[in-house]
Amino acid sequence: MNAPAIRVDGLGKRYRIGERVRYKSLRESLSNAVMRTFRGGRRAEETIWALKDVSFEVQPGEVVGVIGRNGAGKSTMLKILSRITEPTEGRVELHGRVGSLLEVGTGFHLELTGRENIYLNGAILGMKRAEIERKFDEIVAFAEIERFLDTPVKHYSTGMYLRLAFAVAAHLEPEILLVDEVLAVGDAEFQKKCLGKMGEVAHTGRTVVFVSHNMGAVARICRRALLMVGGHMAADGPTSAIVARYLAGMQSANPSWLRPKSNPGGDSVVFQQVTTRGVDGEAKSAFLGDERVETEIRYEVRRPLAACQVGVRINNAEGLTILTTADADASGTSALAKRPGTFRATFSIPGNLLAPGRYSLFLSAHTPGRSIYDQVDQTVTFEVMAARSLTSIDNRLGVLAPLLVWNTTEEAE
């Protein structure tokens, strides 16, 4: 059996809180010693483990995604794999040349030109000049910096810097490619281009470790994923199962809204509960972009009403109304007659409609003339993540991202 491309065993990284690691002058050392004397001794040292007891292996040619909340230890682990920082404990074995894109322009020299930095990065990777020259034109074309190739990179915009950094990391053929969430800095078109290139890299047999919050990209590129929680390895397995576990951990403790007992409502219509569910019927508040959001509303009608419309308004995180819908839509009328009783109404928000983001539901029961029976200004809030399909909505602009039906025919000459 071949040796793994990456072997991580008992990896741990500890940081001292609030301490800057730097060299001190003799004057600073004496001053600090005197201050400690007057303060009654040395303050207890505070530390935090960014990583603790992390172990895994990655086989040659395997593409592995690493997911988790902010602060889970993902970037720290990649910095150790890239030899940017040393582990506090544990061991890492790497078999092959390592290329990494962890921060914009990592490994670039600001005073050198774009051309010179391409050769510098290739040399760092251990490549011969002939190998670099063979890939040089592809790198420049991908980065789209032909006009500025002989300009020092300190004069580059962030976008130019990022394009060149990714182009170098992806094209100089390292056996192991480490990529952090830095791709989120680029614009939508560039992100799409980078993800396409990473897909190509993955199919060439090179080993890729990809850290991202973009679940659609992880699901599309990686067959295996690692879930990091609080510096520990929480799960390791097929991407679909790990992504589902991650999303489940993001759910609200109660993805339902219940009417407060302190507000019993009026004598006409009273909203009692709102719940968002997955297609399996389970209550949830985080959805992949191509999943349906099933919404259930329970309400009570306390007296006969000749005309009533139960409506829902959906706002995005910026407070912009994305769409409205109402129960009367199903009948084609402006309102429905309602008799006393308790009712359960449901509707579905189709997949591939809402762009990734956070949304809130607002309820209203009113007459056609907008006289309000009951109104709730905010009920449940749910999150739409990036889609997992190849026809994903990840990089589309706008507040909606529907997959419209296109029909293209070739005109006869």
N, C-alpha and C positions, 0 to 999 in steps of 0.2 A: 504494500500500500504506500502511495506517495506521501511524503511529509506535508503537513498543512502549510499553506502560504503564510498564515498568521496563527500563532498559538499564544493565548493570554492565560496566565495561571496566577490566581490569587492577587490580582492587581488592585492596588490601593493608592490613593493620593490624598495627603493631608495638607491643609493650608492653615496658617496662623491668621486669625481674624484681626484685621486692623493693623497688621504689621507690613511695612514695605521692606522688601529684601533689597538692600543696597549697602555699599561700602560706607563706613563711618570714619570721620577724621578723629585724631587723638583728642581734640577739644570736645567733640560731641560725646565720645565715650566717657571722658572725665565728668562732663556736665550731667550726663544721664546717671552716672554713679552717685553724684552728690544729690540729685533730685530724688533718687530711690531712697537714700538715707533719710531725707526729710519726710518722705511719704510713708515711712515705716516699712520699707522693704519692697521687694519686687511684686508687682501685680500678678495675680494668677494668670497663667497663659491660657488663652482661649483658642481652641482649634476646631476645625470642621473637616470631615472626611467627604471630599467631593466624589471619591470612588472608594468602594470597600469590597474586597473579596470577589472581584469580577473574573470569571474564567470562561473562555470559549475558544473554539477553533474555527478557522475559515479555510476551506480547501481551495487549491488552485483553480481559477476559473469561476469561482462562486461569487455571486452578487448578493450582498447582505445589506439590508436596511437596518438602521438604528433609530428607534423612535422613543419618545417620552416627553414629558412636560419640560418646560424651562427649568434649569437647575438640577436635572436628573443625572448629569455627569457625562452626557454624550460628547460634548466638545472637549472636555478634559481628557476623555479616553482617546480621542483622535489626536490630540496634541502629544500624548505619550507615544502613540503608535508612530507619529511623525518625527519623534525624537526632539520635539520642541521643548518638552519638559520631562524631568525624570520622575519615575514613580517613587512613592514613599516605601512601598512594599510590593512584592510580587515580581513577576517576570514576563517579558514579552519576547517572542521569537518571530522574526520576519525573514522570509526566504524569497528574495527578489528585490529589484529596484522599486523604491517607493516614491510615488508622485502624490502631492497633496495640495488641496485647495481649501484651506481652512479660513483664511481671512483675505480680504482684497489685497492682491499683490504680495502674498507671503513669499519671501525669498527673493523679491525684486530689489535691485539697487536703484535708488531714486535718481542718482546722478547719471546713470547709464541710459542709453537710448533703448527703445523697444527692441531693435535688432540685437543689440549687445546683451540685453536681458534674456532673449531667447537662447542665445549660445551659453550664457552663464547658467541658466536653469538646466539646460541639457548636460553641461559638464558636471553640475551637482548630482544629477541622476546617474552619472557614470557613463554617459553616451559619448561615442566618438564623434568628431566633427562631421564626418561623412554621413552618419546617421541623422544628425541634426539638419544638415543641408537637404537631405532627402525629404524631410517633413516641413522644411521652412516655408515653402509657398503655401501649403495647406494651412499652416498656423496663421500666417498673415491674412489669408483670404477669410478664414473663419472669424478672426478678431476684427476684421473690417477697419484696419488702421494703416492702410497702405500709405496715405499721405503723411502720417506722423511717425513712420517707422524709424526715422533717424532723429527724432525729437526725444530729449530726456523724459523719462516717464513721470518725473515730478510735475510736469506740465500737463499730464493727462487728466481728463475728467474721471470721476469715479466709474462711469460706465465703460470708458475706454480701458481703464486699468483692469476692470473685472473681465472684459472680453479677452484681453491678452493673457491674463493670468489663467483663465479657464482653457484657452486654446493651447497654451504651453503644457498645462497639466494633462490634458486629454490626448494631445497629439504626439508627445515625445515618448510614448509607448513604455511607461513603467509597468513592471509586472503587477504591482499593487497600486491602485488608485484610491485615495482617501478624499472624500468630498463632504464638506460641512454645509450648513444651511446658507452659505454665502450666496448661493444662486438666487435667494430671495431679494437681493439687492438690485438685480437687473430688471429691465422692463419685460413686459409679457412676451414680446417677440423673441428677446434674447433667452429667456427662461425656456421657451419652447425649443429653441435651437439647441440649447445645452442639454436638455433632457433627451432630445433625439440623438445627440452625439453620445451621451452616456449609454443609451440603448445600443448603439453600434459597438461601443467599447465592451459592453457586457457580452455581446455575441462573438467577440474575437478571442475569448478564452482568458481574458485578464481578470484578476481578482479586484472587486470593487466593494468598498465599504461606504455606504451613503447615509449620512445623517440628514433628516428632513422632518419638517412638520407637515409637509404636503403628502397626505395619505394616498392620494391618487397616483402621484409619481412613484412612491415606494411600492404600491401594489402593482404598478405597471412594469417596473424595472426589476424588482427583487422577488425571488421565489422564497427567500428566507428572511426573517426579521428578528431583531433583538429588541426587547422592551426594557428600558431603563427606568427605575423608580428610586428616587432618593439616593443615587449613587450605587445602587445594587442592580444586579441582573435579575429582573422579575420574571422574564419568560424568553424562550428561544424556540422558534418553530416556524411552520409555514406562514407566509406573510398574511394571508387572509385571516387566519386565526389570531395572529398577534395584533393586527389592526383592529379586529373586532373587540379584543380584550382592552386595547388602549381606549377605543371609543366608549366602551362600557364604563371604564374608569372615569371618563369625563362627564358622565351623566350627573345631573342634579340629584341630590338626595331624594327629592320628590318632584318628578317632572310634571306634576299636576298642580293646578290652582284650585283651591277650595274657598268657598265664600266664608269670610270671617264671621264668627258668631256675633261679633259686636255690630254687624251690619246686616240685619235680617231682610232688608229690601222692602219694596213697596207692596201694593195690593193688586198689581196687574201681572207682571212677569219678573221672575227672580232667577238670575243665573246662579247655579249651584257649584258647578265643577267644569274645568277644562283640562283635557289630557292630550298630549301628543304621543303617538305610538308608532312602532315600526310595523312592517308588513306581517310580522309574526304575532302582532297583538300586544307585545310587551311595551309598557310605558318607557319612553326614552326621550332624550333632549339633544342628542348629537347624531347627525345623519350624514352619510356620504352623499355627494352631489347627485348621484343617479338613483338614490333611494326615494321612495314615496314617503311623505310625511302624512300619516293618518291622524286626523284631529277629531276628537270627540267632545261634544258640548252637552251638558245636562242642565236643564232648566225647568222651572215650574211656572205654569200658567194658573193664576189664582182666580180669574174671572173670565167669562166669555169675552172674546175680542173679535170684532168684525174684520179687522185688518191689522196684521202685525208682521213685521219683517225682522227676522233674527239675522244680523249681519256680523261679519268679521272683517277687521282691517289689519293688514300685516305691514309692520314698519321694520326698516332695517336699523342697524346700530346708530346711524346718524339721524334717526327720527323721520326719515323720508318714507312716505306711504308707497309701498311697492304694488299692492293690489288690494282690492276689496271683493268680497263675495257674500252671498246671502242665500238663505234657504228658499226664497221665492224664485231664485234662478231656475230651479228644477221644473217649476210649473209655467214659467214664462210670464208670470204676473208680477205686479209691483209689491204685493203683500198677500198673506194668507189669513183666512179666518182660523182662529184657534180657540179650542174649548178648554175648560179647566182640566189640569192633570200634570203629570211629570213626564217630560219628554227627553229623548236622547237623539241628538242630531250629529251626523258625521259628514266629513268631506275629506278629500285627499288632495294634497299638493303634489303634482307629479314630479318624478325625478327629472333631472336635467332641465329645470326651470329656473330655480333660484341660484344666483351666483354665490360662491362661498362667502360666509359671513354669519352674523348673529341677527335673529329676527324675533319680534315680539308680536303677540296677538292681542287685539283690543276687541271687545264685544259691545254690541248695542242691540236693543230690541226697541222698535219704534214704529210709528204709523207711517203711511206713505208721505205725509206732510212733515215728517221728522219730529213729531212729538215723542219724547223719550219715555218709554216704560221702565227700562233699566239700562245701565251702562257701566262697564268696567274698563278703566283706562289702561290697565295692563294686566294680563293674566300670565300665561306661560311664556318663557323665552327659550328658543331652541337654536342650535348651531348647525349650519350646513358646511360640511368639510368639502375638500376637493373630491372630484369623482374618480372612480377607479378604471373606467372604460377608456378605450383608445380615443373615442369621440368625446373626450372630457371637456368640462367647462372651466378647467383650472385657469386658463390664461385669457379668457374673454373679457372684454371691457363691458361696462354697463351694470345696471342693477338687476337685470334679468339675463339669463343665459340659456334660452330654449334651443333645442335642436330642431330647427325648421326643416321641412321637406324641400329638397332641391331636385330639380329635374333639368338635366343638361342634354341637349341634342346637337348633333353636328349638322350645320346647314349645308345643303347640297350646293356645289359650285355651279 
